[in-house]
């Protein structure tokens, strides 16, 4: 286990009352958190320790201290179904069509001819893009009955989420650091085989198979969720707001920032409702708590950028790739508990929706369009940055005004005392 030092910008009620409102947005506090990286988990004979309600359907459970990766490999049609402080459990996937598909895929991947293995470059980009670019070639290989293994542009290529600075999560610095192996075969360096159009069902199945988290990561996900909510379940019913800001103003295209008030206009929520806020923006947390205080806001505590300060394709505000993957997968797991999603244009919104519906649940999806609200949007990055700067300045001014006016009110003090969230990066 390695310990990494993180610096968080947080609100503090006690110091706020002593030092005044203006200090609330400028206090730096050093915290220590422990991040479990790839650890050696003891292996034991599963037949001696595993506990099953049914050996045909599960759930089959074991204490966290022992590795169930081999069990999951040997039961490809099963899924991680339950977790608590002491145990993790697996159960047979309830959809027979999915079970049949995965078992056939598993057979091709592990019993196929490795001399025919296909591969495609694993790009170093955001989580959704990194996974998504694998799927068309993976699908083409599966349809042709040959194994598939992600490849690299050149020797030493590293995935964005598998290294930072002098630290690498594992020797391969790729998907295999986090997820179960998908084949015994190995593609060549520089191999980049063509893909084909992939139907939505196949896309869901291949993505699921490609991103089955390893034992150490599963445990971190559980501990992270529990540390945030003192539970693995969110209050129900809940609506999910996905607020994407970040680096989108650096790209060409018609996406920009939208205030939360537009989410409310689109969703017609009433005060007091539960809202699970998934966002890459620290300011969106402040906007929620201070400009829309009459809702029950739920969000994970993680380091976030303000606006586009991280720059293009910088998805590591914490500078800790493991922490970022844990946060992403934890939020995706929690998203399944909500009944509707409100979002702007983002591929990650589609990823969230896919997670929310993967067990057949009917989910209402509401798209908030910048163009429908404000008309045309400049596509040049420089003009989009100017627009984003104006947006952020106006928003921060409104937030600071609320804090200054209400600093001594009990509700603001309660927020500052009970919520520890990141409002700025260093």
HELIX and SHEET records of a PDB file:
HELIX    1   1 UNK A   13  UNK A   19  1                                   7    
HELIX    2   2 UNK A   21  UNK A   25  5                                   5    
HELIX    3   3 UNK A   46  UNK A   49  1                                   4    
HELIX    4   4 UNK A   69  UNK A   74  1                                   6    
HELIX    5   5 UNK A   96  UNK A  111  1                                  16    
HELIX    6   6 UNK A  114  UNK A  116  5                                   3    
HELIX    7   7 UNK A  127  UNK A  143  1                                  17    
HELIX    8   8 UNK A  160  UNK A  162  5                                   3    
HELIX    9   9 UNK A  175  UNK A  177  5                                   3    
HELIX   10  10 UNK A  200  UNK A  210  1                                  11    
HELIX   11  11 UNK A  215  UNK A  229  1                                  15    
HELIX   12  12 UNK A  246  UNK A  250  5                                   5    
HELIX   13  13 UNK A  260  UNK A  267  1                                   8    
HELIX   14  14 UNK A  282  UNK A  286  1                                   5    
HELIX   15  15 UNK A  287  UNK A  291  3                                   5    
HELIX   16  16 UNK A  321  UNK A  335  1                                  15    
HELIX   17  17 UNK A  347  UNK A  357  1                                  11    
HELIX   18  18 UNK A  370  UNK A  374  1                                   5    
HELIX   19  19 UNK A  381  UNK A  406  1                                  26    
HELIX   20  20 UNK A  410  UNK A  418  1                                   9    
SHEET    1   A 2 UNK A   2  UNK A   9  0                                        
SHEET    2   A 2 UNK A  28  UNK A  35 -1                                        
SHEET    1   B 4 UNK A  51  UNK A  52  0                                        
SHEET    2   B 4 UNK A  58  UNK A  63 -1                                        
SHEET    3   B 4 UNK A  87  UNK A  92 -1                                        
SHEET    4   B 4 UNK A  78  UNK A  83 -1                                        
SHEET    1   C 2 UNK A 163  UNK A 164  0                                        
SHEET    2   C 2 UNK A 167  UNK A 168 -1                                        
SHEET    1   D 5 UNK A 296  UNK A 298  0                                        
SHEET    2   D 5 UNK A 274  UNK A 279  1                                        
SHEET    3   D 5 UNK A 238  UNK A 243  1                                        
SHEET    4   D 5 UNK A 340  UNK A 343  1                                        
SHEET    5   D 5 UNK A 364  UNK A 367  1                                        
END                                                                             
